[in-house]
Amino acid sequence: MGLTFEDSLIIASKYCVSRERCEQDVIQYLNKKGLYDSDTIEKVVNNLREEGFLDDFRYAKAFVHDKFLLNKWGRIKIKYALKQKGIDETITEKALLEEINDAEYEQCLETLIMKKKKNLKKGNPAVLKQKIVNFAISKGYEFELVQKIVESIVK
């Protein structure tokens, strides 16, 4: 026997209370708990939204905050991750604007580049620059900004 709507709502609301969640997280969690009925899942998700357990903007802000401050991700990687979570692009852009200050963003990238430069062995400057650029781009930073900072640091 599958989960009832009430059971599913209780399980999902407890899941949402522990930290910010997005709709996709809740659906996957309910599937993991054995609920596959799309009508029931839709009702649970709508109820969670109405009760304030789910909020895409609040989720996006928390996600941006954590990924930037804790993981040192750049805007590109954050945008892509939120897109994978099904968060609307306008919500993502607004969250990025509110949570990431341009000066802090550049300072964070500069610190990452300095740290990476320090950890690389001395050698061909062109190869070192390329390794640093590849590293910064893999963290989700914009190529132009990476180039600008790398040129000012690695000489």
N, C-alpha and C positions, 0 to 999 in steps of 0.2 A: 504493500500500500504506500502511495506517495505522500508527500507532505501536504497538509491543508494550507489554505491561505493564511490562517491565523498563525500556525506554526512557522510558516515561511517568513511572515512579517516579524515575528519575535526573533527568529534566528538572524534575519537580515538587519534588524534595528540594533541588536547587540553587536553585530559585526561593524556597523557604522559608528557606534559610540566610541570604540577604541581609538580610532583616528579617522582623518578625512578619507573618504572613498569616492570613487566615481561609479557611474552606472555599470560600466563594464566589469569592474571589480566585484560588484554585488551580484551580477548575473553569473559570473564564473564561480563565485562562492556558493550560490544557491545550486548551481549545477553539480558542484562537488558534493553538496549535501544531499543530492538525489532528486532535486526538483528540475524537471525538464519542460514542464508545461508552460509554453510561452505566454498564454493568457494570464496565468497566475503570476508569473514573473513580472509581466507588465503592470499588473495591479499592485504588486508589492513595491516595485520601483516608483510608480506614481504616488503611492501612499507615503513612501519615504521622502519623496520630494516635497509633498504637501506638508508633512510634519517637520521638515527642516533637517532631516538626516542626510539628505543628498543635495548638494549645491555645486554645480559645475565651476562657477567662478571661485567659490571658496576653496574647492579642491585644487583648481589651477594655481591660485595664489600660494597655497601651502606647498604644492609640488615645485613651483618655480623657486620659492624661498629655500626649500631644502636642497634641491639639486644644485642651485647656485652656491649657497653658503657652505654646504657640507661636502658635495661632490666636485665642486668647482667646474660645473658644466657651463658651456657657452649657450647663447640663445638658440643657435641652430639645433643643437642636440635636444634642448628642452622642448622646442617647438615640435620636433619630430616625435619625441616620446609622448607628448600630450595628444598629438594627432593619432598616434597608435592607440591611445586610451579612449578615442572617440570624442575628445573635447573640441568644441567649435573653435575655428581659427580666430574669430573676433574676441572670444573670451580669452584665448591664449595670449593674444597681442596685448589686451588690457592688463592681464596679470603680469606680463613681462614688464610693461611700462611702470606699473605700481611697485613691483618688487625689486627691480634691478636698476640701480643708479648708474649712469654712464661712467662716472669717475671711479666708482667701486669696481665696475666691470673691467675697465682698463687696468686698474691696479691689480686685480685678481689675475688677469692674463699675464701681466708683467711679472708678478711673483711666480706664477707657474713656469714661465719661460726661464727666469733666472734659476729656479730650482732644477729644471731640466738641463740647462747649460752646465750647471755645477756637477751634475751626475754623469755627464758624457765625458768620454776620454778625449784628450786633446788630439787633434788631427787636422785633416783638410777642412778649412773654414767653410767651404761650400757644402761639404757633406754634413758638417755640424749644423749649419743653418737649415738644410733640408730636413734633417732629423727633428729639429725643434719645430719647424713649420708643420711637419706631418703630425707631430704629437699634439700641438695646439689645435689643429684642425680636427683631429680625432676627438678632442674634448668638446667640439661644437662651436668653436670661435670662428668669426668671419675672416676669410682669407686676407682681405685688405688690412684689417686691424692687426692681424698676426704679422703680416709683412712689415707694417709700420713699426711695430714694437721690436720685432726681431732685428730689423736694420739698426735701430737705435741702441740695442743691447749687444748684439754680436758683431764685433768688428774685427 
